[in-house]
Amino acid sequence: MKKLLLLVTIAACVAACQQKNAEVSDFVRVEDGHFMRGDKPYYYVGTNFWYGAILGSEGQGGNRERLVRELDEMKRMGIDNLRILVGSDGERGVKTKVEPTLQEKPGVYNDTILAGLDYLLMEMGKRQMVAVLYLNNSWEWSGGYGFYLEHAGLGKQPRPDEAGYPAFMEAMTQYATNEKAHQLFYDYVRFIIGRTNRYTGLKYIDDPAIMSWQIGNEPRAFSKEALPAFEKWLSEASALIRSLDPNHLISVGSEGSWGCENDLSSWTRICADRNIDYCNVHLWPFNWGWLRKADGKEVMNDSTLTVALKNTMDYVGQHLAVCDSLNKPLVMEEFGFPRDEFSYAKSSTTMWRDNYYQEVFGVISDNASKGGHFAGCNFWGWGGFAEPKHVQWEPGDDYTNDPAQETQGLNSVFATDSTTLQVISTACSAFLP
């Protein structure tokens, strides 16, 4: 009898281990410098869908019918990787900021947005889609740095729409060295990662619909002098996330050297951290001045596209060389290109954007065929079935992927952009299993 019980116990342990291994295999992971999903390498063309949790809520801004429709459309095209804001911070009713907010004050949460995030992850899981969830933001449009500095006792922080970007960025240099602001953020991280999905019953740490926790959207030091403290903060944040969640990947959300005061060595040190699983770059050809101008105005033509593409490939190449040396994947997880003639109307054409996207997707596909470290991208961003009502977003308007501080429609890809969708769908088909 004892022998039988022993055999039964051993069999149960083996079964439990096999189940655990099966569960682990469902998570996107990094093996020998490459993403793996199941037993296959994972390369992808994804998108940014920052408003997904708001859309999944049943409160202000919520529209679950639209959310399901958007997810179905993206899945139909082959898009399975979505980069999403966990939630915005601070007061409501602030012009140029995302609302409704999730964290109204430190430790005070809007449960409707948490429910929206739960619902979003449940629906993504049904479709075998994965989320990259970012937890902070150096920019004002979702709170982030400014929110934590205010609640760390530094008083009202400037906003770019009121004080201008130079004043805003100078104020944000304080974040890198402010331990109280960091601790408030860490409390938020513990709360979010420690949650259980109310619809699936899954703990967040056990949910394969999450691919990666990302420290922030475009975290910056905002000055060369703050870089050492900035690097230290990112290392501490990644170590905390790792201690809370052993199953998911961790990423920074960086623009690359551009977000490190053009110091590639700083970005390299950040990416080399043992808790950072893969590296990110962002690219904004027109925002970064990579274009020709005529009579002082930005123009779109063959020369403009040539310059944008050359600078894009040079920038990616510099960072890819670092990833090759670190043996870590690289994702170009945010890049945008305006509609033709810088129009924001849904009816406007997208020829130059289509050409730019096609070239970027082609580089990833070529790299994948060679087993390289350039693993994927997330274009900015998915506007889907939105119908913008105003040039500047107002409460009650549909969410596009252009945040409230930006012209609505300028960088969003809508479900009516047939030529762009064809470029994206063709690119996605190259990576389908």
Secondary structure, DSSP 4 states (H G I P E B T S, - for coil): -HHHHHHHHHHHHHHHHHHHHHHHHTS-EEETTEEEETTEE--EEEEE-TTHHHHTSSSTT--HHHHHHHHHHHHHHT--EEEEE---BS-SS-TTS-SS-SEEETTEE-HHHHHHHHHHHHHHHHTT-EEEEE--BSSGGG-THHHHHIIIII-PPP-HHHH-HHHHHHHHTTGGG-HHHHHHHHHHHHHHHT-B-TTT--BGGG-TTEEEEES-BS---SSGGGHHHHHHHHHHHHHHHHHH-SSSEEE----SGGGGTT-HHHHHHHHHSTT--SEEEEE-TTTTT-S-EETTEE--SHHHHHHHHHHHHHHHHHHHHHHHHHT--EEEEEE--PPGGG---TTS--HHHHHHHHHHHHHHHHHHHTT-SEEEEEES-EEET----SSB--TTSPP-SS-TTSBTTSSPEETT-HHHHHHHHHHHHTT--
